[in-house]
Amino acid sequence: MLTDVFFIRYEETPLFRSFLRREKRALHQCFTVLEEFHPYWGEEGDTRKASNKFWEEVHKRLANELGVRWLSDAWYETYVGLGEYRRKEHKQRAYIEICRSWYNKQELQTADIDEFLKERLSLIEVGLRIKYNRADSCRKYLESASNSASLLAKSYQNTINEYETAASEINERFRSARFPLNYHNGFFQIEADLLVSNEIEQPFWSLVSEPIWQNVDLDMKEAVDQRDNGGKDPALFAAKALESTIKIISDKLGLTHGGEKGAHNYIDNLSKKSVVFLVDWEKELIKAYFTKVRNQLGHGPGSEPMPQLSPDQTSWAIENAMSWIKLLVLKFETHLAGAS
């Protein structure tokens, strides 16, 4: 199974230069966040089996991307039996111990610091993504009115709450350690400046974590990854995320008629007099975004110079798309609340 991991996504983007007390402390704290989901030791029966399965999955996914069979020594010798029946046996360590032993290994050269930290953080990311997918399944289950009152509902809500608490703590640990990262919806990505992060990015990622906005979330993650790694089309993916948001809302409000030829037609759907989801100035500004950003980048220029945004313009395009999506989703939620 191919796993999208942090150290590969940002392989060509230097992020870390030191591995001192602050970084060591943050690594330990991040592992503790993951361990709180499944401590393994002290658990019994089915719970212990579930914990070992979780750590086995984390190990398998990361080891495969690193190109190794085991992250660390998986076997140990022990003696069993008494007297003349005493014999030596080889036993496999628990997967949490295999992961922890590799994670805590600190024999590295200065030149390896960036790679070392990225690989260790990848283990945390993989584990959190497994828990994110589980929480996401619980959200989908609870979306059904009939399921929300079931005996499983409380357990599923607890699963979601535990995940969200862990995600929040990871971001706080990153800030304390001054790691230039933000965690959201299963992925670590480079964090923008603090104001943009607090006012735009964090509320955005929280809003699009619901299953209905899955495609929006995926396209915007691609936009951020491409921006951070010098990719070719980050603003184009941000525009796709915005277009998906508009289409989803048009569909959910019953305004899509099937004759739409592009984003502008879907925007018009949201500004009909019967609905007035978008007022005139909002409609014109969103259309301008697609005309000046998406259309310029999304069509071949022919004999004209290839359109290209500067890094600052790219960040603006992504942040602007996030802001519009945030507004549209909040409007949509308000509309639904008023209709119920």
Beta strands, then each sheet from edge to edge (+ up, - down):
strand 1: 75-80
strand 2: 87-92
strand 3: 181-184
strand 4: 187-190
sheet 1: 1+ 2-
sheet 2: 3+ 4-
end
